[in-house]
C-alpha cells in the first residue's frame, strides 16, 4: 500500500525546500561519483610486510584515491549565506598558503641564493583574511560576540560590523544598506 502525503508551502518555503533537495541530491551524487572513482583506482594487495594495510586520507586501504580542492576565491552571489562565507574564507586561506609557499618563500630563497629570476607578481589576499578572522575586530569574532549577547538581532550585528569594520578597505556597504542594516 502506498501513502501519499501532501504539505502546502508558501512560495518562500517551497523555494527553500527545493534548494535543500537540490543540495542533498547534488551532495549524494558527488559522493557517489567520488566513491566509484576511488573504487575503480583502488590498488589490490596494498598490504605491507606486516600484514597491515596502508590507509590514506579517505580511510581506504590503498595508495590511490581522488581528492578535490577548489581554491578559486570569493564568488559573488545575489545572497551569500554563512556556509558560503565559510567556504570562501577557507578558499582564501588556502590561496594565501599557496601564495606564501609557492611565490613569497621561493622568491626570498632565490634572492638569498643569488639566483637570477624575474619577479612574479601575485595578489596578496591577507587583507581579506584579516577582515574575516582578525581577533576582536574580524567578522567572525564579531559574529561570535553577537551570538553570546542575549536577544541579539541581525540589525545589532550589522551595526556592530559597520562600527568595527567600516574603515577596512575591503568592507563596503552603501548608505542604503547601512540604513536598512543589510549588506
Residue pairs with C-beta under 8 A, 6 or more apart in sequence:
9 17
34 66
34 68
37 66
38 58
38 60
38 65
38 66
41 62
41 64
41 65
41 66
42 60
42 62
42 64
43 62
43 63
43 64
46 53
46 54
46 61
46 62
46 63
47 53
47 54
47 61
48 54
53 61
53 62
54 61
54 62
54 63
55 61
56 62
56 63
56 65
57 65
57 67
58 65
58 67
69 94
70 91
71 91
71 94
71 95
71 98
72 91
73 88
73 91
73 92
73 95
73 125
74 88
74 91
74 92
74 128
75 84
75 88
77 84
80 88
85 132
85 139
89 129
89 132
89 133
89 140
92 125
92 128
92 129
92 132
93 129
95 125
96 124
96 125
96 126
96 129
99 122
99 123
99 124
99 125
103 120
103 122
107 117
107 119
107 120
110 117
127 168
127 169
127 170
128 170
130 138
130 168
131 138
131 139
131 165
131 168
131 170
131 171
132 138
132 139
132 140
133 139
133 140
133 141
134 141
135 141
137 164
137 165
139 161
139 165
142 157
142 160
142 161
142 164
142 165
143 157
145 160
146 152
146 156
146 157
146 160
149 156
154 181
155 181
158 178
158 181
158 182
158 183
159 181
161 171
161 183
162 173
162 178
165 171
166 173
173 182
173 183
176 182
177 183
